[in-house]
Amino acid sequence: MKRQSKYIINGLFLVCLLFAGGEIKAQQIEDYLRLGAENNPEVKAAYANFEAALQKAPQMSSLPDPTLTISAFGQMMETRLGPQEARFSLMQMFPWFGKLEAEKNTALLMADAKFQNYLLSRQKLFLDIKTAYAEMYSVSEEIKLREKNLEILDSYRKLALNRFEAGSAPMVNVVKVDIKREEAITGIELMKEELETLKRQFNFLLNRTADAEVIIQNDLELDATQALLTSAENANFQDHPDVEMLEKEKQAFENEQLVAKKMGLPMIGLGVDYTVIGKRMDANPMDNGQDAIMPMLSVSLPIFRKKYNARIEESKLMAQATVQQKTAAINDLKSEFEMASYKLKKSERLIQLYDKQIESSGQANKLLISGFSNANSDFEEVLQMNQDVLMFQTEKIAAMAEAYKAAAKLQFLLFKNTSDENE
């Protein structure tokens, strides 16, 4: 119970640590992470598996059940002191010294591995939540942009209609704006449907009803991305739950070799045999009818060695396999880290580029509108430049979402369990 309570406290500590040190500080995303940790069935199942694994330790460290044998004689067997009426035999087997402790340690190491798997499952959920949230943010912000652009197109239509009524521009300009407006309206409707679908998927991730309210922030905070990259320079991923889980499994298989060796040693049995003896009626010898008590000692003879040797070899091979799996896991984490770092740096550079392009194209758009009002610019150029501004703004939102997802990926990759579970 003490070890189990410690794991629960450590789990709560890790949740608090994540929220206190996370790069995404908005209260709303923290609420969603908390809801996910509390409600997601996959995470709850992982923790239940860990708790179930903890129950293996008392099973492994317990003595085998004693054996009680009761015999009744149908035809009483005569002895010098009288007839044997019944016999009771009680036997308790004791494994070789250290076997139960070794089995308990193996079970606890496997429970440690299950706990690391729970941490890994929870961190993957947090990554999925942040990724889904970034996608919803991207679609939500693009809808706002398109609705704002629709208002701009309305102003262009009025301008083109005024120029037509004044006889200084053809009616085709108004038609061109109408085409763009219909395209924008349809795009907004489709994106709203997409956003509702993303919200339903997000709620399923949190194990909530599909129509539960989802609040999306107006911006994504990316202030600490440089700190993420800096802290990652010396990362070796040894403390990542995926790697820690395999390390605990390796230790368990190594300890299992000791268990197998202990199993190949004799078991010692201690017992007592109690025989009920009736009194003789034809004579009265000394101790007539005295019950017999006989201590017993038994020793198992593990002479068939193949099964024990095979179990030792199996444990060795399993330990070797986890060593290779651990190396592969570290390589995968390093590979994912390189890609996530690249995506984060790329997104930050694109955001800077789009900021400049939005500013420059906005100025050019104002000049073109002014020129069209004075009959010095082609209306086609005005529409095209407006589309360019919209495209740059949309691309910036997408880049911000990608940066957010890349930062969340780095947080997942750099996560380490700072609690001391082995004390």
C-alpha positions in Angstrom: 0.0 0.0 0.0 2.9 2.3 0.8 4.4 1.8 -2.7 1.1 2.2 -4.4 0.4 5.5 -2.5 3.8 6.7 -3.6 3.0 6.1 -7.2 -0.4 7.9 -6.9 1.4 10.9 -5.3 4.1 10.9 -8.0 1.4 10.8 -10.7 -0.3 13.8 -9.3 3.0 15.6 -8.9 3.8 15.0 -12.6 0.5 16.4 -13.7 1.1 19.5 -11.6 4.7 19.8 -12.9 3.5 19.6 -16.5 1.0 22.4 -16.0 3.5 24.5 -14.1 6.3 24.1 -16.6 4.4 23.8 -19.9 5.1 26.2 -22.7 1.4 26.7 -23.4 0.2 28.8 -20.5 -3.4 29.6 -21.4 -5.9 28.3 -18.8 -8.1 26.8 -21.4 -5.6 24.3 -22.8 -4.7 23.3 -19.2 -8.3 22.5 -18.5 -8.5 20.3 -21.6 -5.3 18.5 -20.6 -6.7 17.9 -17.1 -10.0 16.6 -18.5 -8.1 14.3 -20.8 -5.9 12.9 -18.1 -9.0 12.3 -15.9 -11.4 11.0 -18.6 -9.6 9.4 -21.4 -10.3 5.6 -21.3 -6.9 4.6 -22.8 -5.0 6.5 -20.0 -7.3 5.1 -17.4 -6.8 1.6 -18.7 -3.0 2.1 -18.6 -3.2 3.2 -15.0 -5.5 0.3 -14.1 -2.9 -2.1 -15.7 -0.2 -0.5 -13.5 -2.3 -1.0 -10.4 -3.1 -4.6 -11.4 0.7 -5.2 -11.9 1.3 -4.0 -8.3 -0.9 -6.8 -7.1 1.5 -9.3 -8.5 4.1 -8.6 -5.8 2.1 -10.0 -2.8 1.1 -13.0 -5.0 4.8 -13.8 -5.8 6.1 -13.2 -2.2 3.6 -15.6 -0.5 4.3 -19.1 0.6 2.5 -22.0 -1.2 -0.6 -23.1 0.6 -0.1 -25.8 3.2 -1.6 -29.3 2.5 -3.9 -31.0 4.9 -4.6 -34.7 4.4 -7.3 -36.5 6.3 -7.5 -40.3 6.2 -10.2 -42.5 7.7 -9.7 -46.3 7.9 -12.6 -48.4 6.6 -11.1 -51.4 8.3 -9.1 -50.4 11.3 -5.4 -51.3 11.2 -4.3 -52.9 14.5 -1.1 -51.7 16.2 0.4 -52.7 19.6 -1.3 -49.8 21.3 -4.7 -50.2 19.6 -6.5 -49.8 16.2 -5.7 -46.9 14.0 -9.0 -44.9 13.5 -7.9 -41.8 11.5 -4.9 -40.0 10.3 -4.2 -36.2 9.8 -1.2 -35.0 7.9 -0.2 -31.3 7.6 2.6 -30.2 5.3 4.0 -26.8 4.4 6.6 -26.4 1.6 9.2 -23.7 1.7 11.0 -22.5 -1.5 14.7 -22.1 -1.4 16.1 -19.1 0.4 15.7 -15.9 -1.6 13.3 -17.2 -4.2 10.2 -15.4 -3.0 12.1 -12.1 -2.6 13.5 -12.5 -6.2 10.0 -13.1 -7.6 8.6 -10.1 -5.7 11.4 -7.9 -7.1 10.6 -9.1 -10.6 6.9 -8.3 -10.1 7.7 -4.8 -8.8 10.0 -4.1 -11.8 7.3 -5.1 -14.2 4.9 -2.8 -12.3 7.5 0.0 -12.7 7.4 -0.8 -16.5 3.6 -0.5 -16.4 3.8 2.8 -14.6 6.2 4.1 -17.3 3.7 2.9 -19.9 1.0 4.9 -18.2 3.2 8.0 -18.3 3.8 7.4 -22.0 0.1 6.9 -22.7 -0.7 10.1 -20.8 2.0 12.1 -22.6 0.8 10.9 -26.0 -2.7 12.0 -25.1 -1.4 15.5 -24.2 0.3 15.6 -27.5 -2.9 14.5 -29.3 -4.9 17.1 -27.4 -2.5 19.9 -28.3 -2.3 18.8 -31.9 -6.1 18.7 -32.3 -6.4 22.1 -30.5 -3.9 23.6 -32.9 -5.9 22.3 -35.9 -9.2 23.8 -34.5 -7.4 27.1 -33.9 -6.1 27.2 -37.5 -9.6 26.5 -38.9 -11.3 29.0 -36.5 -8.9 31.8 -37.3 -9.1 31.2 -41.1 -12.9 31.4 -40.8 -12.5 34.8 -39.1 -10.1 35.9 -41.9 -12.5 34.8 -44.6 -15.5 36.6 -43.0 -13.4 39.7 -42.7 -12.4 39.3 -46.3 -16.0 38.9 -47.3 -16.6 42.4 -45.8 -13.7 43.7 -47.9 -15.2 42.2 -51.0 -18.5 43.9 -50.2 -16.7 47.2 -50.1 -15.0 46.4 -53.4 -18.4 45.6 -54.9 -19.7 49.0 -53.9 -16.6 50.7 -55.3 -16.9 48.8 -58.6 -20.7 49.5 -58.8 -20.1 53.2 -58.2 -17.4 53.3 -61.0 -19.8 51.5 -63.3 -22.7 53.9 -62.5 -20.3 56.8 -63.1 -19.5 55.3 -66.5 -15.8 54.9 -65.7 -15.6 51.1 -65.4 -17.4 48.1 -66.9 -20.0 46.0 -65.2 -17.8 43.0 -65.4 -15.9 44.2 -62.4 -19.0 43.9 -60.3 -19.6 40.3 -61.6 -16.0 39.4 -60.8 -16.5 40.5 -57.2 -19.7 38.5 -57.0 -17.9 35.4 -58.1 -15.3 36.0 -55.4 -18.0 36.6 -52.8 -19.8 33.3 -53.7 -16.5 31.5 -53.5 -15.8 33.1 -50.1 -19.3 32.3 -48.7 -19.1 28.6 -49.8 -15.5 28.4 -48.3 -16.7 29.8 -45.0 -19.6 27.4 -44.8 -17.4 24.4 -45.5 -14.8 25.5 -43.0 -17.5 25.9 -40.3 -18.6 22.3 -41.0 -15.0 21.2 -40.7 -14.6 23.0 -37.4 -17.6 21.3 -36.0 -16.2 18.0 -37.0 -12.9 18.8 -35.4 -14.7 19.8 -32.2 -16.6 16.5 -32.1 -13.4 14.6 -32.6 -11.8 16.7 -29.8 -14.6 15.9 -27.4 -14.2 12.2 -28.2 -10.5 12.5 -27.3 -11.6 13.9 -23.9 -14.3 11.2 -23.6 -17.0 13.8 -23.6 -20.3 14.1 -25.5 -19.9 15.1 -29.1 -21.8 18.4 -28.6 -19.9 19.5 -25.5 -18.8 23.2 -25.8 -15.2 23.7 -27.0 -13.7 27.1 -26.4 -10.8 28.1 -28.7 -8.3 30.8 -27.8 -7.7 33.8 -30.0 -4.0 33.2 -30.2 -1.4 30.5 -29.6 1.5 31.4 -27.2 4.9 30.5 -28.6 7.1 32.7 -26.4 9.1 29.8 -24.9 10.0 27.9 -28.1 13.6 29.0 -28.0 13.9 27.7 -24.4 12.7 24.4 -25.7 15.3 24.2 -28.3 18.0 25.3 -25.9 17.0 22.7 -23.3 17.1 20.0 -26.0 20.7 20.5 -26.9 22.0 17.9 -24.3 19.0 15.6 -24.4 19.8 11.9 -24.4 16.2 10.6 -24.0 17.3 8.1 -21.3 14.6 9.4 -19.0 11.8 9.3 -21.5 8.9 7.0 -20.4 9.3 4.9 -23.6 12.9 4.2 -22.8 12.4 3.9 -19.1 9.7 1.3 -19.6 12.1 -0.9 -21.6 14.9 -0.4 -19.0 12.5 -1.6 -16.3 11.6 -4.6 -18.4 15.3 -5.4 -19.0 15.9 -5.3 -15.2 12.9 -7.5 -14.6 14.2 -10.1 -17.1 17.6 -10.0 -15.6 16.1 -10.6 -12.2 14.0 -13.4 -13.7 17.2 -15.3 -14.3 17.8 -15.4 -10.5 14.2 -16.6 -10.0 14.8 -19.4 -12.5 18.0 -20.4 -10.7 16.2 -20.5 -7.4 13.5 -22.6 -8.9 16.1 -25.2 -9.8 17.0 -25.6 -6.1 15.1 -28.0 -3.7 12.0 -27.0 -1.8 11.9 -28.1 1.8 8.7 -29.3 3.4 8.0 -29.4 7.1 4.9 -31.1 8.5 3.3 -33.3 11.1 1.4 -36.6 11.0 -1.2 -37.2 13.7 -2.8 -40.7 14.0 -5.8 -41.3 16.2 -5.5 -44.7 17.9 -8.3 -46.5 19.8 -7.8 -48.5 23.0 -7.3 -52.2 23.0 -10.0 -54.1 24.7 -8.2 -57.5 24.8 -5.2 -56.1 26.7 -3.9 -53.1 28.5 -0.3 -52.3 27.4 1.5 -49.2 28.6 0.2 -46.1 26.7 -2.9 -48.1 25.6 -4.8 -46.0 23.0 -2.1 -43.2 22.9 -2.4 -41.1 19.7 0.8 -41.0 17.6 2.4 -37.7 16.5 5.2 -37.9 13.9 7.1 -34.9 12.6 7.8 -35.0 8.9 10.5 -33.5 6.6 10.3 -33.6 2.8 12.6 -32.3 0.1 11.8 -31.8 -3.6 14.3 -33.2 -6.1 14.6 -30.9 -9.1 16.5 -33.4 -11.2 14.8 -32.6 -14.5 17.0 -29.6 -15.4 15.8 -28.8 -19.0 12.9 -26.6 -17.9 15.0 -24.6 -15.5 17.9 -24.1 -18.0 15.4 -23.1 -20.7 13.8 -20.5 -18.4 17.2 -19.0 -17.6 18.0 -18.9 -21.3 14.6 -17.4 -22.1 15.1 -14.6 -19.6 18.6 -13.9 -21.0 17.2 -13.6 -24.5 14.3 -11.4 -23.4 16.8 -9.1 -21.6 18.9 -8.9 -24.8 15.8 -8.1 -26.8 14.8 -5.2 -24.6 18.4 -3.8 -24.9 17.9 -3.7 -28.7 14.4 -2.3 -28.3 15.7 0.4 -26.0 18.4 1.4 -28.6 15.7 1.5 -31.3 13.4 3.6 -29.2 16.2 6.1 -28.5 17.0 6.3 -32.2 13.3 6.9 -33.0 13.1 9.6 -30.4 16.2 11.3 -31.7 14.8 11.1 -35.3 11.5 12.6 -34.2 13.3 15.3 -32.2 15.3 16.3 -35.3 12.2 16.6 -37.4 10.2 18.5 -34.7 13.1 20.9 -34.2 13.3 21.5 -37.9 9.5 22.1 -38.2 9.6 24.5 -35.3 12.5 26.6 -36.7 10.9 26.5 -40.2 7.5 27.6 -38.9 9.1 30.5 -36.9 11.0 31.7 -40.1 7.8 31.4 -42.1 5.9 33.5 -39.6 8.5 36.2 -39.8 8.3 36.0 -43.6 4.5 36.2 -43.7 4.5 39.2 -41.4 6.7 41.1 -43.8 4.7 40.0 -46.8 1.4 40.9 -45.2 2.7 44.3 -44.4 4.1 44.9 -47.9 1.1 43.5 -49.7 -1.2 45.5 -47.5 0.5 48.7 -48.5 0.5 47.6 -52.2 -3.2 46.8 -51.9 -4.0 50.3 -50.6 -2.1 51.9 -53.5 -4.0 49.7 -56.0 -7.4 50.6 -54.5 -6.5 54.3 -54.5 -5.3 54.0 -58.1 -8.5 52.2 -59.2 -10.6 54.9 -57.5 -8.7 57.4 -59.7 -9.0 55.2 -62.8 -5.2 54.5 -62.7 -5.3 50.8 -61.8 -6.9 47.7 -63.2 -9.6 46.2 -61.0 -8.2 42.7 -61.7 -5.0 43.7 -59.9 -6.9 44.9 -56.9 -8.7 41.6 -56.6 -5.5 39.6 -57.1 -3.6 41.6 -54.5 -6.5 41.1 -52.0 -6.3 37.4 -52.6 -2.5 37.6 -52.0 -3.0 39.3 -48.7 -5.6 36.7 -47.6 -3.2 33.9 -48.7 -0.3 35.3 -46.6 -2.6 35.8 -43.6 -3.9 32.2 -44.0 -0.4 30.8 -44.4 0.7 32.7 -41.2 -2.0 31.0 -39.2 -1.1 27.6 -40.6 2.6 28.3 -39.7 1.6 29.3 -36.2 -0.4 26.1 -35.8 2.6 24.1 -37.1 4.9 25.8 -34.7 2.5 25.1 -31.8 2.3 21.4 -32.8 6.1 21.2 -33.2 6.6 22.7 -29.7 4.1 20.2 -28.3 6.0 17.4 -30.0 9.3 18.6 -28.4 7.6 18.8 -25.0 6.6 15.2 -25.5 10.0 14.1 -26.6 11.9 15.9 -23.8 9.5 14.8 -21.1 11.2 13.1 -18.2 9.9 11.5 -15.0 11.4 13.6 -12.2 9.8 11.6 -9.4 11.9 9.0 -7.6 9.9 5.9 -7.9 12.6 3.5 -6.8 13.1 4.7 -3.2 
